[in-house]
Amino acid sequence: MKSKRVIFAVYDDLHHEYRGFKTAGSFLKSGYDVKMFGIRYDDAKLNGWDGIQNSRIRLVKSFPLALNMILFWFRLFFMLMKEKCDLIYCHDIFPLFPVCLSSKLKSVPYIYDAHEFWHGNSQVESRPVAKSFWTNYERIFIKHAKGIITVSEPIASELERIYSIKEIGVFTNLPLKKNIPSDIEILHNSLGINKNKKIVLYQGHFLVNNGLDTVIKAFRQVDESAVLVLIGSGSEKKKLMDLSIRMNLQDRVFFTGPFPHDELIRYTACAYLGLCLIKNFGKSYYYSTPNKMFELIQAQVPQISSDFPEMSRFVKGYEVGEVIDPENSELISATINKLIVDVSTYGNYKKNCSRASEELVWENIESDLIKFCS
C-alpha cells in the first residue's frame, strides 16, 4: 500500500528548526513520506537533516521582511500546488496564507502548529498596527485548519479565547532522547577556558528583550570560579559582546556557536549550570516552554529559569533548578553563587535532572501527536 505523504512548510532556514525536525521525524517513523519546505539566504550546507527530504526557497537577506514574505508566499503556494500529498503541516504563522489557499484548492487538510504565540509576541506587543495585522491574518486562516497545535496549556487557552475555537492539542517542546557525551570539556578546550572553571551556560538566540544584558551585568558579582558561555547568534550579539567589554568581563564571558541541533548536547553537557532567564515582554514569553529548558534537563544540567507559570511548573515540579525574577541582576548573581557553594542542593538538582530526562523526551509524546493529526 502506498504511504501517505505530508508536506511541512516553515519560514526558517532549517539550520535550527528543531521542532520541525522532530515533528517531521515522527511522521517519517510512523510510515509517512515526508518533505519539508523552508527558506535559505545563501548556499550554506544544511546539516542534521539526513533522511528528511527538504527544499528551501531562496530569499534575499537585504530585502525587508514584507518583501521576502510576499516572495515566500508566492513561491510556497506554487510549490505546494505541484506536490501530491495527503496532509500539509504549517509550522508557525507565516506560511498560513499559502498553506490554507493550496489546501482549499487541492482539497487536502492542514495542521497549524502555533508554537509561537504571535498575538502576545514581543515583536508586535508594542506595535498595535503590526499586532492587529497578524491577529486578523491568523483569525482568517486558523479556523480552516483540520487541527491546531501549540506548546502550552495557557497559550492554548488564549488562542481558544481570542479566536473562539476549541480542542487545541498541546505538545510541549520536548527534546529527542540523547546520550550524554563522554567528553564534557569541549567548550573548555575550544574556548581556552581553565578546566577548573565552572561554565554557566546560555544557549539560544541573542534577541532584544531576552535578558542577556541583565545576565552579563549580573556576572560582575558572580564568584571568580565561574565563567559565562553564550552559545548562539542573533541581532544583539555585537551589543552583548561590547557590553561584556565595557563591564571588563571579556576574560569571563565567552561567545561561540551556533551549533546544529544534533550536535548541541555535546556543548550543553559541558555546563555546570544553565540559564533560561527570559524577560516578561509579552504573553508569548510569559507562557513559553523554551527548548533550552528541556535541553538542559536532557543534558542533566541544573538550571536557573524565569519564574513564569509554565517554566516554574517544570523546573520546580521536577526539582531541577531554581526559578527567579529574570530582571533582578542581584538575585541572578546570588542564585548562581548559591549553587556554586551549596553542593548538596546542586547535587539533588542534578540527580533530579537525570530522572526527569527519561520522562521529558519527544519520544514519549510523538505517537499522540500523530494520532491528533491523523
N, C-alpha and C positions, 0 to 999 in steps of 0.2 A: 504494500500500500504506500502511496506517495506521501512523503512527510508534509505536514502543514508548514507554511512559511510565514515568518514575522519580520517586518521591516521596522527598524528603530530609527528615529530622527532626533538629532540633538544639535543645538547651536554651540558646539565646542570642538576644539581641535583634537580631542580624544586622548591627548597625552596624559591627562589627569582625570578623565571621566570614569571614575571608579564605580559609581553606582550603575552607570550604563553598561560597563564591562561585566559587573556581577549579574545584572539582570539578563543581559544577552547570553551569558554563560549558562544561566539557569534554564533558559528556553532551549538552548543547544543540548544541554544534558537531558532534557525531557523529550528529545526526539524531534524538535523543530529545526527547520532550515532557517538560518538567521543571517540577516545582513544589517549593518549599521551605517547610517548616513551621518556624517559630521561635517566639519569645516576645516580649512587649512589656510594659512597665510604664506607658507613657504614650502620648500620641498624636503623639510627635515623628516627623517625616517621615523615612522611610528613603531615604537617598541611595546611589547607586552600584550599584543592583541592576536597572538598566534591562535589559529583555529576559528577566529570570528571574522568573516568576510566584512570588509568595510570599504566605503567610498567617501572621499571628502571633497566638499565643494570649495573651490578656490575663491577666496575673497582678498581684498586689498587692505592691509593694516592701516594705511594712511587715510582711508576713506572714513567719514563719520559713521557712527553706528547705524543711523537711519538708512543711509545708502547701502551699507553692507546688508542690513536686514532685508531690504527690498530685493537685492540680488539673491540673497539666500532663499527668500520665499519663492521667487520666480523659478530658480533652478531646482529647488527641492520639489516643487509641485510637479514639474515635468519628469523628474527622476522617479517620483512616486507613481506617476501615471504609467510609466514604462514597465514598472516591476509588477510581476504577478505575486500576490500574497493573500494570506487569509486573515491577517491582523496587522495593524500599524500601531507602534508603541511610541508615543510622543513624550520625550523627556523634556520637562520644563515648559515654560510658557511660550518661548519664541517660535517653535515650529507649529504651533496650534493652527494658524490660518491655513497654510498649505496642506497640513495633515487632514484637517476637517473637510476642506474642499475636495481633495482627492478621495477621501473616504466616502463622501456622498456620491461622487461621480462613478466610483468603482464598486459601490455597494459593499464595502469592506469596513468592518468595525475598527475603532481605535480606542486605545487606552491612554489616559492622560496622567502622567506621573508629575504631580505638582510638588516636587521635592524642595522647591524654593517658594516660600510664601510671598509672592510679589506684591500683594496688597499691603503687606507690612514690611517690605524690604527697605533697608536703609538707603538704597539708591533712589527711591521715589518717595520716601516718608516725608521729606521736607519740600517736595516739588509737586504741588497739587495738580498741575496740568498733566505731568507725566503719570502721576498716580491715577488720575481719572481715566487717562487713555488706556493704561494697562488693565485697570479694573474692568472697564467696559469691554475691552478686547477679550479678556478672559471670560467675562459673562456671556458673550456671544457664542463662544465655542465649547465651553465646559459642559453644557447640558447635552451636547450631541455625543459625548464620549460614552462608549459602552461601559467603561468603568473608570473611576478616579482613584488615584493612589497618592498618599502623602507620607510624611516621615514621623508625625507625632499626633497624638490624640487632640491636643489643643489646636493645632493647625487644621486638623480635620473638622473640628467644631466651628472654627472661624469660617472655613470655606462653606460649610453647611449653612451657617447663619447668613453670610453675605449673598450667596447665590441660591438659597432655598433649595438645596439638594440634600440627598440622603445616601447612606450606605457607602461612605468613603472608606477604602481599605487603608490601613496603617501598616507600613512595612519600614521599620527603622533602618538607619544607615549602618547596619552591622557589617563588619569586615569578613572576608573569607578566612577560614581557618588556616593558620600558617605555623610552621615550626620556628621556634626561636633559634636564630643562628648561633653557632658556637663562638664566632669571632665578634665580640661586642666592644671592640676597641677601634673599629674602622674610622669613627669620627675623630677620636684622639689622634690616630695616625695621620689621617688625611689633612687635618687642620693644624697639626703640630701642637696639640694640647697635652700638657703633662698628664700622664696616666693616673696620677694621684688626685686629679681634679674631678669633681662630680659635675656631670653635664645636666643642666636644666634646659629642657628642650621645648621649642615651639616648632610645629610643622603645619604648613598650610599657606594660604595666600597672604601677601602683605598689602592690605587694603585699608582705605580710610575707615576709621571707627572700629577696627578690630582689636584695639587696646594695646598694641605692641609698643607704642611710645610710652605708655604708663609702665609697662614691664621693664623697659630699658632704664627709665628713670629710677624705678624701684631697685634695680640691681646695684645701685651705688651703696645700698645698705645691706646687701647680701654678703654673707661670710666669704672670705677670700678663697676658701676651699672649693668654691663652685664657680663655673663659667656658664654663660648663656649661649646656646647654639640655636640659630633660627634657620630652618630649612624651608625653602620655597622661593616664590617670585611674586611680583606684583607692582602696582603703580607707586607704592610707598617705600619701596626698598631703598632707593637713594636717600630719601629723607631720614629713614631709620638708621642707615649707615652714618650719615652726617651727624645725627643726634648722638650716636654712641661715641663719636669722636669728640663732640662738644662736651659730653659728660666725662671725658677722659677714660672711657671704658673700652677702647679699641683692643686692649690686650685681654679683655674678659668677655667680649661679645663677638661672636663669630657668625658669618653668613655663609650658607652653602646651598647646593641644590638648585632647582627642584630635581627629584628623582622619580623615575617611573613607579607606578603604584605597585608593580610586582616586586620591586627592589626595596621599597621604603622601609620594611620591617628590619632590614639589615642595619639601618641607621637609627630607627626608633629604639631598638633594643639596647643601644649604647647609652641611653639616658639613665640617670639616677632618678630624675623627676621630670614629669611632663606638665606643660601649661596649656590650659584650654580656657583662657580668660577673654571672653567676648563681651564687649560693652553692649548695653541695652539701647541700641539705636533702631528701634522698630520691633514689631512682634515676630518678624521672621527670625531675628536673633534670639529674642526672649524665649520663644518656644522651640528653638532648634535642638537637634540631636547631632552635633557635628561628627563627621567621620573621625576626626583626630581623637575624640574622647574614647571611642571604641578601639581605635588602633593602638592607643596607649595601653588599654586593658589587654588587648591581644598580645602586645609585646611584654606584658607583665611589668609595666612601669607605673608606679603610683602617680597620681596627678593632683593638680590644684585647678579647679574649674569655677566658672561663674555660678553664683547662687541663684540660678534660674530654675523654673519648675521642672522641666524635663531633664536637664543636666543633673540637678540635685537628686532626682528620682533614681538615676542610675549610679551616680558617684556615692551618694550617701546610702542608697538602698543596698548596694553591693559592697559598701565599705572599702572602696578602692582609692580613697584620697580625701581631700578637703574641698569644701565649697566656700567661696568668699565673695565679697563685693569686688568686682573686677576693676573698679575705678579708684580704689583706695591703695595707693602705692605703698604706704607704710604697712598695711596689712599684707600685701603681696610679699614684701621682703621679710616680714616677721614670720609668715607661714612657711616660706622657703627655709628660713633659718631654723625654724622649729623642727622640720622634717629632716634636716641635716643632723641635728643634735639628738632628737628623740628617736633613737634607733629601734626601740620597741614598737612604737606606733607605726613607724615606717615599715618595719618587718611584717606587721599584721596586714597593712595595706597591700604589700607585695604578695603575701600568701593569698589574700582575697582576690587579687588580680588573676592569679593562677587558676583559681576555681571559676571565677566569672568568665575567663577566656574560653572555657569549654562550652558555656551556655550562650554567650552573646556573640554568635557567629552566624553568618549569612546562610550557611547550610541548614540551620535549624528553622528557617522561615521560607526558604525558596519554594518548597512544594506548595505551601499555602498561597504564595504569590501566583504560581502557575494556575492553580485552581481558580483563584479570583479572576484571572484574565481569560480563562477558557470559556 
